[in-house]
Amino acid sequence: MLRFIFIGLPLLVLFLLAVAFGALNKQAITFNFLIGEVTLPVAVLAGLFIALGFIVGLLAMTAKQIALRNENRKLRRQVTQRDSANA
């Protein structure tokens, strides 16, 4: 239940806000990429950028998690070696 409160409820609120935002912003805008341009509704473009930001944040968090896990393994090995040397 606590997991739902901290994860599910904020996601549900964000989803409802996104639906409301999409319903209110139906006008299309032109977005210029480096190799071309596309005309998309404001809500779709905002959703794409939010998803892109989420993916970049997830990748950064995963990279940091892997680095911390490797450091933890290294420190555990050092502690094990010191314990076996002192015994």
C-alpha positions as CSV (number, residue, x, y, z in Angstrom):
1,M,0.0,0.0,0.0
2,L,2.8,2.4,0.9
3,R,4.4,1.6,-2.5
4,F,1.2,2.7,-4.3
5,I,1.1,5.9,-2.3
6,F,4.7,6.9,-3.2
7,I,4.8,5.6,-6.8
8,G,1.3,4.9,-8.2
9,L,-0.5,7.9,-6.9
10,P,2.0,10.5,-8.3
11,L,2.0,8.7,-11.6
12,L,-1.8,8.7,-11.7
13,V,-1.9,12.4,-10.9
14,L,0.7,13.1,-13.7
15,F,-1.3,11.1,-16.1
16,L,-4.5,13.0,-15.3
17,L,-2.7,16.3,-15.7
18,A,-1.3,15.1,-19.0
19,V,-4.8,14.2,-20.3
20,A,-6.1,17.6,-19.2
21,F,-3.2,19.4,-20.8
22,G,-3.7,17.4,-24.0
23,A,-7.4,18.2,-24.1
24,L,-6.8,21.9,-23.7
25,N,-3.9,22.3,-26.2
26,K,-4.9,21.0,-29.6
27,Q,-3.1,23.5,-31.7
28,A,-0.3,22.2,-33.8
29,I,3.2,23.7,-34.0
30,T,6.1,23.1,-36.3
31,F,9.2,21.6,-34.7
32,N,12.5,21.8,-36.6
33,F,14.9,18.9,-36.2
34,L,18.4,19.1,-37.6
35,I,17.4,17.0,-40.6
36,G,13.8,18.0,-41.1
37,E,10.7,19.4,-39.5
38,V,7.4,18.0,-38.3
39,T,4.1,19.5,-37.3
40,L,2.7,18.1,-34.0
41,P,0.1,19.1,-31.5
42,V,1.6,20.8,-28.4
43,A,0.5,18.0,-26.1
44,V,2.2,15.3,-28.2
45,L,5.4,17.4,-28.4
46,A,5.3,18.0,-24.6
47,G,4.8,14.3,-24.0
48,L,7.7,13.4,-26.2
49,F,10.0,15.7,-24.3
50,I,8.8,14.4,-21.0
51,A,9.4,10.8,-22.1
52,L,12.9,11.8,-23.4
53,G,13.7,13.5,-20.1
54,F,12.5,10.4,-18.2
55,I,14.7,8.1,-20.3
56,V,17.8,10.3,-19.9
57,G,17.2,10.5,-16.1
58,L,16.7,6.7,-16.0
59,L,20.0,6.2,-17.8
60,A,21.8,8.6,-15.6
61,M,20.4,6.9,-12.5
62,T,21.3,3.5,-13.8
63,A,24.9,4.5,-14.5
64,K,25.3,5.9,-11.0
65,Q,23.7,2.7,-9.5
66,I,26.2,0.6,-11.4
67,A,29.1,2.7,-10.2
68,L,28.0,2.5,-6.6
69,R,27.5,-1.3,-6.9
70,N,31.0,-1.7,-8.2
71,E,32.4,0.5,-5.4
72,N,30.5,-1.5,-2.9
73,R,32.0,-4.8,-4.2
74,K,35.5,-3.3,-4.1
75,L,35.0,-2.2,-0.5
76,R,33.6,-5.6,0.5
77,R,36.6,-7.3,-1.0
78,Q,39.0,-5.0,0.9
79,V,37.2,-5.7,4.2
80,T,37.3,-9.5,3.5
81,Q,41.0,-9.3,2.7
82,R,41.7,-7.3,5.9
83,D,39.6,-9.7,8.0
84,S,41.4,-12.8,6.6
85,A,44.8,-11.1,7.1
86,N,44.1,-10.2,10.7
87,A,42.7,-13.7,11.6
